[in-house]
Amino acid sequence: MGSRFILFVSSFCSKCIYVRRLLKEVIGDRFEEINISDNAPEIMKFRPTTVPTLILLHDGEAIVTLSGIINSNTLEAVLHIYLTLQSSDEE
């Protein structure tokens, strides 16, 4: 399964736009964006209570969950975890 990011957003959330832009700058398109208005199975599984919520998954389990505004230092720390998990999957 490996590691992946999910970003939960809503349509009219200005914080979501900021976090989405930051994510694209730092990790490109390596995340899945899910609108909480959709009836996606991930919403029922992870039950985000606020938007934006970013979850780092590893083998289907949430490793890191961040909600609200995410600064670049925090995102870089989570990216380091992601890259560490990716390299351990390759071994």
N, CA, C and O of each residue as an XYZ file, in Angstrom:
364
protein
N       0.815     -1.198      0.000
C       0.000      0.000      0.000
C       0.853      1.254      0.000
O       0.577      2.186     -0.755
N       1.879      1.296      0.827
C       2.767      2.439      0.844
C       2.207      3.632      1.595
O       1.303      3.511      2.422
N       2.776      4.791      1.277
C       2.411      6.029      1.958
C       1.742      6.981      0.983
O       2.059      7.004     -0.206
N       0.804      7.773      1.513
C       0.145      8.783      0.687
C      -0.470      9.853      1.584
O      -0.683      9.642      2.777
N      -0.749     11.005      0.977
C      -1.397     12.107      1.670
C      -2.842     12.231      1.212
O      -3.146     12.031      0.036
N      -3.728     12.562      2.140
C      -5.098     12.937      1.809
C      -5.344     14.309      2.425
O      -5.037     14.535      3.595
N      -5.900     15.225      1.627
C      -6.278     16.544      2.109
C      -7.796     16.654      2.043
O      -8.386     16.581      0.965
N      -8.423     16.831      3.204
C      -9.868     17.033      3.262
C     -10.142     18.531      3.228
O      -9.564     19.292      4.004
N     -11.023     18.950      2.328
C     -11.330     20.368      2.128
C     -12.838     20.562      2.005
O     -13.602     19.598      1.957
N     -13.249     21.826      1.954
C     -14.622     22.153      1.570
C     -14.550     23.230      0.490
O     -13.523     23.887      0.322
N     -15.625     23.398     -0.220
C     -15.633     24.272     -1.397
C     -15.346     25.739     -1.085
O     -14.661     26.405     -1.861
N     -15.847     26.249      0.020
C     -15.740     27.679      0.301
C     -14.806     27.982      1.465
O     -15.044     28.919      2.228
N     -13.753     27.199      1.602
C     -12.825     27.324      2.721
C     -11.559     28.038      2.261
O     -10.783     27.488      1.480
N     -11.348     29.271      2.747
C     -10.157     30.022      2.338
C      -8.882     29.387      2.888
O      -7.841     29.435      2.232
N      -8.944     28.789      4.087
C      -7.774     28.101      4.638
C      -7.394     26.913      3.766
O      -6.214     26.600      3.606
N      -8.406     26.252      3.203
C      -8.156     25.100      2.330
C      -7.383     25.523      1.082
O      -6.489     24.810      0.626
N      -7.733     26.682      0.537
C      -7.042     27.184     -0.649
C      -5.577     27.437     -0.321
O      -4.694     27.086     -1.104
N      -5.315     28.040      0.827
C      -3.936     28.309      1.259
C      -3.150     27.004      1.423
O      -2.040     26.877      0.907
N      -3.727     26.040      2.139
C      -3.030     24.774      2.398
C      -2.828     24.005      1.097
O      -1.767     23.413      0.899
N      -3.808     23.999      0.216
C      -3.675     23.323     -1.081
C      -2.510     23.930     -1.866
O      -1.701     23.201     -2.440
N      -2.425     25.253     -1.892
C      -1.352     25.940     -2.611
C       0.018     25.581     -2.006
O       0.972     25.307     -2.735
N       0.100     25.585     -0.675
C       1.349     25.221      0.003
C       1.744     23.775     -0.310
O       2.909     23.491     -0.584
N       0.777     22.875     -0.267
C       1.054     21.470     -0.581
C       1.591     21.322     -1.996
O       2.574     20.617     -2.222
N       0.941     21.989     -2.951
C       1.401     21.889     -4.340
C       2.820     22.408     -4.495
O       3.601     21.855     -5.270
N       3.169     23.479     -3.759
C       4.528     24.016     -3.831
C       5.545     23.038     -3.252
O       6.647     22.903     -3.785
N       5.186     22.356     -2.165
C       6.144     21.514     -1.449
C       6.169     20.083     -1.974
O       7.248     19.512     -2.135
N       5.005     19.489     -2.245
C       4.984     18.075     -2.641
C       4.377     17.826     -4.020
O       4.214     16.673     -4.421
N       4.046     18.880     -4.740
C       3.492     18.705     -6.078
C       2.107     18.083     -6.015
O       1.267     18.497     -5.216
N       1.878     17.101     -6.848
C       0.566     16.450     -6.922
C       0.522     15.127     -6.164
O      -0.300     14.266     -6.476
N       1.389     14.954     -5.177
C       1.447     13.684     -4.441
C       0.445     13.637     -3.297
O       0.745     13.095     -2.233
N      -0.742     14.199     -3.505
C      -1.779     14.111     -2.491
C      -3.141     13.983     -3.169
O      -3.349     14.444     -4.292
N      -4.042     13.353     -2.461
C      -5.416     13.203     -2.930
C      -6.263     14.222     -2.178
O      -6.186     14.325     -0.954
N      -7.063     14.965     -2.913
C      -7.922     15.973     -2.301
C      -9.359     15.454     -2.284
O      -9.888     15.025     -3.309
N      -9.979     15.500     -1.111
C     -11.359     15.022     -0.970
C     -12.202     16.133     -0.364
O     -11.884     16.660      0.702
N     -13.277     16.479     -1.054
C     -14.216     17.468     -0.543
C     -15.122     16.783      0.471
O     -15.692     15.731      0.183
N     -15.257     17.373      1.657
C     -16.056     16.724      2.702
C     -17.536     16.647      2.343
O     -18.294     15.925      2.991
N     -17.952     17.383      1.316
C     -19.343     17.289      0.856
C     -19.581     16.016      0.063
O     -20.720     15.575     -0.090
N     -18.495     15.423     -0.445
C     -18.613     14.170     -1.194
C     -18.863     13.041     -0.208
O     -18.620     13.174      0.991
N     -19.336     11.966     -0.719
C     -19.644     10.823      0.140
C     -18.548      9.771      0.005
O     -18.831      8.589     -0.191
N     -17.298     10.209      0.112
C     -16.160      9.314     -0.075
C     -15.993      8.405      1.140
O     -16.254      8.834      2.264
N     -15.562      7.155      0.939
C     -15.357      6.234      2.064
C     -14.308      6.729      3.059
O     -14.369      6.402      4.244
N     -13.339      7.525      2.572
C     -12.306      8.056      3.466
C     -12.892      8.993      4.522
O     -12.362      9.089      5.630
N     -13.968      9.675      4.187
C     -14.615     10.569      5.154
C     -15.176      9.761      6.314
O     -15.031     10.154      7.471
N     -15.802      8.658      6.018
C     -16.352      7.810      7.084
C     -15.233      7.152      7.893
O     -15.375      6.962      9.101
N     -14.133      6.807      7.246
C     -13.048      6.123      7.946
C     -12.271      7.066      8.865
O     -12.000      6.725     10.017
N     -11.909      8.263      8.355
C     -11.035      9.157      9.114
C     -11.783     10.274      9.843
O     -11.216     10.919     10.725
N     -13.029     10.509      9.493
C     -13.907     11.468     10.167
C     -13.246     12.812     10.485
O     -13.116     13.183     11.652
N     -12.832     13.538      9.445
C     -12.254     14.861      9.705
C     -13.302     15.777     10.328
O     -14.432     15.845      9.844
N     -12.936     16.479     11.392
C     -13.900     17.332     12.085
C     -13.752     18.796     11.706
O     -14.610     19.612     12.042
N     -12.679     19.135     11.015
C     -12.465     20.500     10.557
C     -11.729     20.452      9.227
O     -11.099     19.450      8.887
N     -11.815     21.534      8.490
C     -11.076     21.632      7.232
C     -10.199     22.868      7.274
O     -10.565     23.871      7.887
N      -9.073     22.808      6.643
C      -8.490     21.643      6.002
C      -7.910     20.661      7.024
O      -7.458     21.049      8.101
N      -7.939     19.395      6.654
C      -7.274     18.346      7.429
C      -6.387     17.565      6.475
O      -6.846     17.074      5.444
N      -5.120     17.455      6.826
C      -4.156     16.690      6.041
C      -3.786     15.446      6.824
O      -3.420     15.520      7.997
N      -3.885     14.307      6.166
C      -3.535     13.042      6.809
C      -2.457     12.355      5.984
O      -2.570     12.228      4.765
N      -1.411     11.916      6.671
C      -0.383     11.078      6.056
C      -0.716      9.645      6.424
O      -0.763      9.283      7.600
N      -0.946      8.836      5.401
C      -1.268      7.426      5.602
C      -0.068      6.567      5.271
O       0.708      6.875      4.366
N       0.073      5.488      6.017
C       1.070      4.471      5.691
C       0.389      3.123      5.851
O      -0.096      2.782      6.930
N       0.359      2.360      4.766
C      -0.338      1.070      4.728
C      -1.774      1.193      5.232
O      -2.275      0.320      5.940
N      -2.431      2.302      4.851
C      -3.841      2.493      5.161
C      -4.138      3.064      6.539
O      -5.294      3.339      6.858
N      -3.111      3.244      7.358
C      -3.303      3.771      8.718
C      -2.801      5.205      8.795
O      -1.774      5.543      8.206
N      -3.531      6.051      9.526
C      -3.124      7.444      9.701
C      -1.893      7.507     10.602
O      -1.920      7.033     11.738
N      -0.823      8.091     10.091
C       0.422      8.259     10.840
C       0.471      9.667     11.436
O       0.845      9.847     12.594
N       0.089     10.663     10.629
C       0.081     12.066     11.056
C      -1.234     12.682     10.599
O      -1.671     12.455      9.471
N      -1.866     13.463     11.476
C      -3.063     14.218     11.130
C      -2.851     15.668     11.546
O      -2.547     15.954     12.704
N      -3.014     16.580     10.591
C      -2.877     18.008     10.842
C      -4.161     18.708     10.411
O      -4.683     18.431      9.331
N      -4.668     19.602     11.235
C      -5.895     20.321     10.908
C      -5.660     21.823     10.975
O      -4.839     22.305     11.755
N      -6.391     22.548     10.149
C      -6.273     23.998     10.129
C      -5.105     24.439      9.271
O      -4.629     23.703      8.406
N      -4.652     25.665      9.531
C      -3.524     26.206      8.772
C      -2.257     25.417      9.110
O      -1.949     25.172     10.276
N      -1.543     25.031      8.074
C      -0.305     24.268      8.226
C       0.828     25.161      7.735
O       0.795     25.631      6.598
N       1.821     25.399      8.572
C       2.940     26.233      8.108
C       3.958     25.370      7.373
O       3.928     24.142      7.461
N       4.850     26.020      6.655
C       5.789     25.285      5.808
C       6.765     24.447      6.627
O       7.178     23.379      6.173
N       7.143     24.900      7.819
C       8.059     24.103      8.653
C       7.412     22.792      9.081
O       8.051     21.739      9.052
N       6.159     22.857      9.474
C       5.434     21.641      9.863
C       5.291     20.711      8.669
O       5.492     19.502      8.784
N       4.942     21.279      7.524
C       4.783     20.465      6.322
C       6.096     19.804      5.921
O       6.102     18.650      5.493
N       7.198     20.517      6.053
C       8.501     19.924      5.738
C       8.828     18.768      6.684
O       9.412     17.771      6.259
N       8.457     18.891      7.963
C       8.688     17.803      8.920
C       7.863     16.575      8.540
O       8.351     15.447      8.615
N       6.624     16.795      8.137
C       5.759     15.678      7.718
C       6.284     15.078      6.419
O       6.236     13.862      6.234
N       6.779     15.912      5.527
C       7.360     15.411      4.282
C       8.572     14.535      4.570
O       8.781     13.526      3.897
N       9.366     14.910      5.559
C      10.519     14.092      5.955
C      10.051     12.708      6.426
O      10.659     11.695      6.081
N       8.980     12.669      7.207
C       8.408     11.382      7.648
C       7.972     10.579      6.437
O       8.254      9.384      6.345
N       7.283     11.232      5.507
C       6.811     10.576      4.282
C       7.975      9.971      3.505
O       7.915      8.812      3.093
N       9.033     10.754      3.306
C      10.182     10.261      2.542
C      10.882      9.115      3.261
O      11.368      8.184      2.619
N      10.936      9.175      4.584
C      11.520      8.085      5.368
C      10.702      6.815      5.190
O      11.261      5.732      5.018
N       9.384      6.946      5.230
C       8.516      5.786      5.026
C       8.670      5.227      3.609
O       8.701      4.012      3.416
N       8.768      6.126      2.616
C       8.941      5.693      1.241
C      10.231      4.893      1.072
O      10.242      3.851      0.416
N      11.322      5.388      1.670
C      12.600      4.692      1.514
C      12.596      3.356      2.243
O      13.234      2.407      1.788
N      11.880      3.263      3.379
C      11.814      1.980      4.083
C      10.963      0.979      3.317
O      11.192     -0.227      3.410
N       9.975      1.469      2.555
C       9.166      0.576      1.731
C       9.973     -0.032      0.589
O       9.694     -1.146      0.146
N      10.980      0.712      0.114
C      11.791      0.252     -1.008
C      12.831     -0.776     -0.591
O      13.354     -1.498     -1.440
N      13.140     -0.858      0.692
C      14.176     -1.791      1.154
C      13.687     -3.197      1.244
O      14.445     -4.092      1.617
